[in-house]
Structure formats: C-alpha cells, structure tokens
Amino acid sequence: MQRIGDSIPRPLFGAAATRAIEQTAAAALPAHTLMERAGLAVARLAKALTPHARRIWVACGPGNNGGDGLLAATHLHQWSLSRGGGLQVLVTHDADPDRLPADAAHALARARAAGVRFVTSVPADVDLVIDALLGISGRPAPQGTLAQRLQAVQQAQAPVLCVDLPSGLDADTGTPAAPLPPSARFTLSLLTLKPGLFTAGGRDAAGQVWLDELGAGSADLAPTAWLHGQAAPGGSRPHASHKGSFGDVVVVGGQQRSPTTPGMTGAAILAGRAALHGGAGRVYVALLGDDGSDAAWDPVCPELMFRPVASVLDSGLPASATVVCGCGGGERVGRVLPRLLGGTATLVLDADALNAVARDAGLQTQLAHRAARGWTTVLTPHPLEAARLLDTDTAAVMADRLGCALALSRRYRALCVLKGSGTVVCAPDEVPRINPTGNGALATAGTGDVLAGWIGAALAAPGTDSTLARVAGAVHRHGWLADQWDRQAMTTRLTAGRLALAG
C-alpha cells in the first residue's frame, strides 16, 4: 500500500481496464482471495488513519464494494476484541443476501460468523466512516435506502475513507453524483488508480489517495492515462551557457486601449514575466495596438523587450522562437493569427487566440494543417474555450474532461492543455497525462497567462524530452508552486503577478 503524491508518474486505468485486470487476477487465485486482500487493506488503512477511534461506521452497498467493507469491518471487529473491545464497529448493509455476488455473499457470512454488529440506522458520533457503498460499479442514480445511505456518507462530519472510489464518482471522468461538503476524505484505490480520482470533481471527492494493487499488477494493459509526477523543480545551468542557449519567447497579445477597445496589456506582460522567470533566454513582448509604438516597458521586469507587432511579424523571430499568442489579445488578435499560423514553427495559443480560432473556419483549417509541416502547436483552453472549439457547451466538457481534451487534440492535430482541477495534457496518438498539482489558489485572474508563458519557456529551452513531457512539466510546475504557497500558509493571497515571479 502506498500514498499517492505528485513526484512519481503512475499509470491510470479506467473502469473497463480495471475490470479486465480484476478478472485476470481473480482467475489465477483461489476464490475470494482478491476481496480478502481488499478488506484487509481497508482495515489496515482505517486503523492507521484513526488509531484512537472509538466508533467506526462501515456503510456497505449491495455489490462487491460492499463485500470489501464487510471484510474490513470483520478485521476491525476482531482486532478490537483481541485488545479488549475498545473499538465499536457498526455496519449498515441493506442488500438482499440472496442477490449478492458470490464474493460479497462470502464476506457477509464471514462478518456474521465473527459477530460484527449490524444496525439499521446511521450511527451518530462516529470517528470514521468507511464508504463501501458503490465503488467502481457506479449506479449513477441510487434509489431508496441506498440513496439515503449515500447522502449520509457525503454529509458526514467525521473523516471518510472511501473504498476504491468515493461512491457516486465516475471512475473515468471524475464527475461526482453530488457536490461534497468540506470534510477530511481519504480514498484507498484498489488494483489500479482511476483517472476520475485526479480530475474534475474527483480531486475534492477523493481527498488523499492511497493505492493497493492487491498483488495483481496491470496484466500488461496500456494505461488509459498517466498521472504526471516529477521531482520538485531544481538544478543548475552549465557554466558555459549564455542567454542564447535557452531560447527566445515572443508574446503576442495584450490589446492596447483605444476609444473603442478595452486595454488588456497586463495579460501579455504576465505571460512575458512568466516566460522570463521560467527560464527563457530572451523574451519579447509585442502588444496589439494601432500605433506601433515601441515605448512600452515593464518596470518590474525591465528585461522584457517590447517590439511593435509589425516588426516582429516581419522579422525572423516567429520562425525561430516560441510564440505565445492570445493573452489579452482581444479582437485584434484575429488580424495576426493567419501569419502566425502560417509562419511560426512553435506556437502556443491561449485565451483570445483560441476564441478567434473557434469563430473562424479558415483559421481552424490553418491550425489543423500545421502538424503536416512538422510544426508544434499547443492549445491551452479553459473549459469554456474548449467548448467553443468543440462546438459544444461547458457542461459537456466538464462531464468528460479527458475525452474532450483528446477530441480537441485529434481534431486540430495539436497538443492540448485542458486547464482546471486535474489539468489534462494530451497529444494526438499519445497516452494523455493528468496533472496532480495545483489548488484553488490558482482560481484568480491571470494565472492562465502565467501558465502560457511557462509553457513557452519550456518549449524554447534545449533538451531531449518530448514536447508532451515539456508541456506537462510546465503544467506540473505551475501547480506545484501554488501548492507550496498553500503548504507554507502564506498570509498574502497568491496572485498571478506573484506566481509569475516565483518561477
């Protein structure tokens, strides 16, 4: 059994793959072995999480997830008896015994023989709740008593240990059956880690995630996705290096204010600062304005080099540098996109650039043709921008973040970074990655611009890692810094400006 952190890559398997792994493992073992191992693992983790618990409620459902809970209750009860009976284990189990799967029926018989106490109402004043109601089976709309039990578990004030999955959470998409109130939550994922634990509502629903493979392995199946883990940022640069060694980034965006358009220069400057502090050797900023002025400068980062858009487009920079386009670009970004799509080898499209593409079929065609030329394109949408690019709505994107990110990547033959809780990073024909870092502190204006700048710096830098790995690394770093801010209990709010300078 191991706790899942953010420093090691781990394979993720959806519901279908997990069932295949379970069937293969069960066929090679004596009857009931996997469930016996699962129940023991749940009991051990429950004891470790709440070593001084006096009352534990085990909420068991009608399937094999309930069987895991029954065996966990059996172990906890027997351990309590061996130590004088200080722990009271209370089980609710409302299923028809004659309709249980074979493993679950075996678990029920064992619990009854051991003298486990069964109750018909939700116990009060418990120190831990073990959620063994639904697991991977889902049952999207539980009815009657099962629905009442699920509501009681989700509203529990005591810590909750979820067996395999939080009940009602979709293993593949991370869509929960209902919003969860804040409480201490833990999940022991059995056999495999599921994608839904790490994206959309899954991260809040699952809380701290543990894994026990039950000795089964993955049966050589290809993972559905990877949880992108990597070590904390660090390392030094070679002494014999110079600013040209780490590539150039050009930020095109930041619509300048006019009598008819709002000013959004801050977004481009944030992206530029992030690219600079993210390691780029030189960073140019081309603000989208009508006057072509070269007078702008950034007093916080005077290293940023401001250039008129026209001179950037006419220079060799778009062909040799990584271009980040769209941050605060407004409507004016549409004027420069055709040239950038047609002449930039490495292009990151964010914010208003994505909106412009979504509105223009010609730009969409240009975008899709870039891959055939061997060029790199990275799309960095939030869910609403993704919905526009897919001609759908935000609810559909949030209902299947992994599927929608893959659809975007395949439609436009580009690498896609679908932002949000558990950011999804995917490229055509590659296994997608889900980012495990980040928290609600990033839910503030401008942090997406910072991410775009960091992605630009990661692509401009030398290295042998794949494009997907570089982009996923920038996403991981973005969230990791927010996590450090949270762990250090900083009294000041994390703003995009502070985040950009922390790189």
N, C-alpha and C positions, 0 to 999 in steps of 0.2 A: 504494500500500500504506500502511496506517495502523494504528497501535497503538490498541486499544480501551480507553478509560478510562471514568470514571464521570461526566463533566461534560457530555456531549452525548447527547441522545436519538438512538437508532438503531433502524431497523426490523429486525425479526426474521422470518425466513421458515422455515417447516417444510420437511420433506423434499419433499412434493408440490409446494409452490410453488417450491422451488429447482429441481426437475427441469423445471418448466414454464419458468422463466426460462432455464435452460440450453438447452432445446430451441429456444426463440425466438431466443436469441443465436447458437446454432450454425447455425441455418438461414440467418442473414443474413451468415455469414462463410465464407471458404474452409475446406475440410476441414482438420481437426486444429488450427485456429487457437486455440480455447479451451484445449486441452491444452498447446499450445506456450507459451501465456501462463502457464498454471498452473505448468508445470515450471520456467520461468524465474523466476517469483515465488518458488517454494520455494527454488531455488538461491540467489537473492539474499538471502533472509532467513537461510538457513543460514550463508552467508558472513558476514553482519552479526552474527549471534549468536555464532559461534565463529570469529573471523577467524584464529586461530592453530591451528586444528585440524590434526592430522596424519593422523587416520584417521576416516572417516565411514562408518557402516553405513546403507545405504538398504534397508529391508525393504519389498519390493514385493509386492502381492497380485495376484489374478487378474483384476481389473477395471480400470476407468479410473482409479481412485485409484492403482493400481499403475503405470499409464501416466504419471501426473503424477510419481511417484517416479522412474521410468526417465529421463524427460527432465531432471529435476533432477540426477540422477546424471550424465547426459551433459554438462550445462553445467559442473558442478563438476569433472568429469574434464578437460574441455577447458581450463578456466581454469587448472587445476593444470599441465597440460602446457605452457601458454604461459608459465608462471612457473618452469619448471624441474622440475616434478613433485614438489613437496614434499608435496602432499596425496594420500593414498591413499583412493580411493573404492571401497568394496566393496558389491556388490549381491547380495541373495538374491531369487530370483524363481523360484517353483516351479510356476507355472501352465503348462498345456499351450499352447504357442504357437499351435496350430491352433484353439483355442477362445477366443482373445482377442477382445474387441470391436475394431472397426476402428481406433479411436484408439489403443488400447493396443498393438495389433499394430504400428502405425506407430512408436510410441515405442520398442518393443523393437528394431525394425530400426535405428532411429537410434542406440540405445545400443550395439548390436553393431558397427555400422559405425564408431563413434567409438573402439572399443577399450575400452569400460568393462569392468572386471573383475567377473565373476560368480563367487560362491562358493556352496558347498552347506551350509556350517555357519555358525553365528552367530559373527561375528568377536569377538575379545577386545580389551580395551584400546582402545576407540574413544573419541573425544572428543565425538561427536554421533551420535544415532540419528535417522533420518528415518523416521517411521511412515507408510507409504503402503500399508497392508495392506487396509483395508476402506472407510474413508471413509463417505459417506452411504448406501452400499448396505446397510450393516448386517451382514447374515449373522449372525443372533443366536447361532448355535451352530456356529462353525467347527470343522472336524474335521481330524484327521491333522496333516500338516506345517504347515498354516496355523494351526491351534490352537497348535502349538509355537512358531511364529514370534511369534504374538500374546503368548504368555506371556513370551517372551524380551524383547519390547519393553516390556511392562508392568513387568518386573522390572529393567530396565536401570538401572544406576547413573549412566551418563552422561546429560547433558541430552537430552531427547526433543523433536523438532519434529514435530508431528502435521500431516498434510496434510488439510485440510478439517475433519476431526473426529478425535479420538482413536479408534483402532479399537475397535469394540465399544460405543461410546457411541451411544445413541439420539438422533438429531438433534432430535426433538420433545420428549422427556421428560427428557433428561439422565440416564437410567438407564445406568450402565456395565455392561459384561459381567462385570467382576470388580473388587473393590477394588484401588486402586492404591497401592503403597508410595510414601513421600515421595521425590521427585526433582524436579529442575528440569524443568519442562514448558512447552512453547510450542505454540500452535496457529495455523496460518495458515488461516483460513476463506476459502473460495473462492466467488466470486459473491455469496454472501449470508452474513449472520450467522444462526446457527441458535439457536432457543430453548434447546435442550438444552445449549448451551455455558455457560449462565448460571444454571441452576437444578438442584436435586437434586445428584447426584454430578458434574455437568458442570463445575462451577467448579474442583473439585480435579483432575479429569481433564484439563481443557484448560489450566490454568495461565494464562500470559499470552497473551491473544488478539490476533491481528492479522487484518486483512481486506484482501483484494484482490478487487475486483469484476470484474477481468479485462476492463474496458471494456464490461461487459454492461448494467448498470442493472437495474432491478427490473421492467421490462415493464409498469409501471402496475398491478401486482398489489397488493391490500390486504395489509398485513403480518399475520402470524399473531399477533404481539405486538410491543410496543415495549420496548427496553431503556431504562429510565428514567434519563436523565442530567440533571444540573443542576449549576449552578455551586456552589462552596462557600458555606455559609451566611454571610450578612453583611447589611449595610445598616443604616440608622438609622431611627428613628421620627420622624414630623413633630413639630416643637416644639409645635404647637398640638394636642396629644393628651393624653388622660388615661386613667386606668385603665378607664373605661367604654368607651374606644374599641376595646379589644382583646378584648372578650367575656368571658363568665363560663363557667367549667367547674365542674361538680358531679361529684365522685367518690362513687359509692355502692358500698360494699364493705367489706372489712376486718372480717370476722366477729370480734366481740369474744369473749374467752374466757369460758367458763362451766363449771360442773361437768360438762357433757355434750358440750361442743363445744370444739375447739382454737381458740386465738387466731390470727388471721391479719391483724391490723391493719396490719402492715408493708407488705403489698401495696398497700393503698389509699393509704397515706402516700407510697409511692414514686410512684404514679400522680399524686398531687396535687403532689408536688415537681416532677415532670417537666412537668406542665401549667403550673405557675408559671414555671419556667425556660424552658419552651418558648414563652412569650410571652403567656399568658392574662392579662387584666387583673385578674381576681379568681378565686380558686379556693376552693371549698367542699368539705369532706370530711364525708360522712355515714357513720359507722361503723355496721355492722349489729349491734346489741345489743338486749338486752331491757329495759334500764333507762332508755333515752332520755337518758342523761347528756350534758351539754354541757361537761364538764370537760376533755375531751381537748385536747391541743395538741402541736405538734411543735417541739421546741427548736432543730432545725436550720433549719426554715422556719417561724418564728412567723407569717409572713404567711398561712399556711393558716388558713381559718376553718372550725372544726368546728361542725356542726349536727346535732341529732337527726334521724334519718331521717323520722320522722313530720312534723316541721315543714317539712322540705324538700318532701316529697310534697304537703303542704297549701298550700305557697306557690306563687307564680308561676314559680319558678326552672325546673322541668322544661320548661315551655313556652317559655321564653326563652333558657335556657342550653344548652350542650352537656353532656350527661350521659354519663359514663363509668361503666359498671356491670359489676361482676363480679369485680374484682381482689380476691382473697382473700375472696370473698363467702360461701363455704361453702354449706351447705344453706339458710341463711336468705335468700339472695338470691332464691329462688323466691317468697318472700312479697311482695316489692316489684315483681317483674318485670311482673305484669299491669298495674299502674298506670303504670309507666314506659313500657311498650309502647303503652299507650293514651293517653298524655298528654304524651309527650316528642317534640318536633319533630326534634331531632338527638341520636341515641343511638349510643354506641359500646359494643358488647357484647364482653366479654373473659372468658376463664377460666371461673369457676363459673357465670356467666350463660349461657354457651354450653352448658355441661353441663346446666343446668336446662332450656334450650330443647330439647335433644336428648331429654330424658326425657319431655317433656310436649307432647302433640299440640295442646292448646289454645294453649299459648304459640307453637307453630310457626304456627298459623293467624293469631294476632295479628301475629306478625312479618311474615308474607307480605302482610298487608293494609296495612301501613304505607305502602308505596310508592304505593298508590292515593290516599292522603291527601296526597301530596306531601312526606312526611317522609323524612328521611335516616337510614339505618341502616348502621353499619359493623360487620362481624363480623371478629374478629381471632384466628382459631383457629391453634393449632399442629397438626401432622398428626393426633395422636390425637383432639383435639377435632373436627377436620374429619371424621374417620372416624365419630365418633358422630353428627354432624349429618347425614351421608350414609348412615348405617346400613350401614357397610362396615368395613374394617379399615385399620390404618396402612399396611400393605404396599401396599394398593391405592392409597392416596393418594400414597405416595411413588413409585409406578410411573408416575403421570401427574399431577404437581402442577398443571400448567396446566389440564388437563381437569377436575380435581376442584375447583379454585378457581372455574372458570366454572360448574360444576354447582351449587356452593353459591350463587353469586351469582344464578343464574337461579331456583333453587328457592325462595329466600327473598326475591327481588327486593331484594337488599341489596348493598352494596359489600363485597367480601371481601378480607381481607388474610391470605393463607395464609403463615404465618411459616416460616422455615427458610433454608437456603442458597439464595440467589436467591429472596427473598420475592416471591410473586405477588400483584399488586394488580389487581382487576378489578371491573367494574360491569356490570350487565345491558345488553346491546346496545352495549357499547363494546369497543374493542380492548384486551386486557389489557396490563399492564405488568409487567416483571420488574426487580427492583431489583438493581443491580450492586455495592452497597456492603455492608460487614459482613464479619466473620470469626469464627473460633472463640472469640474473647474474649467474644462475646455468649452463649456457651453456659454461662450461670450463672443462678441463681435470681433472679427479679425483673426481668430486662431486658425481658420481655414487658409487665410492668406499666408500665415506663417508656415503652415504645412506645405503649401505650394512652393514657397521659397526654399525650404529644406529639401524637397524632392528635386528641385532644380540643381541645388548644390551637389546632391548625391549622384545625379546623372552626369554632372560636369567633371566630377573627380575621377582620377585614374583608378584602375582596379580591374580585377578579373571576375568579380561577382556578376551574376546575370542581372539584367535590367530589373526583373521581378524582385530579386533579392535586394537590390539597392533601394528600390522604392519602398519595399516592405520594411527595410531597415530605417528609412526616414520616418515612416509612419510610427514604428515602434519607439523611436527616439522622442518623437513629438509627445506621445502619450506617457512615456517614461518620465520625462521632465515634469509633466503635470502630476504624476504620481509622487515624485519626490517632494514637490511643493506641498502636496496633501499630507505626506508622511511626516514632514518637518513641522506641521501645524503652523504654517506661516500666518501671521496676523493680517498681512496685506492681501488683497484679492489678486489672483492670478489674472493679469490682463494679457492681451496679445502682444503689447509692447514689451512687457517683462519677459514673456515667453520667447520672443524673437531674440532677445539679447542673452538668453540663458543657454543658447545652443552651443 
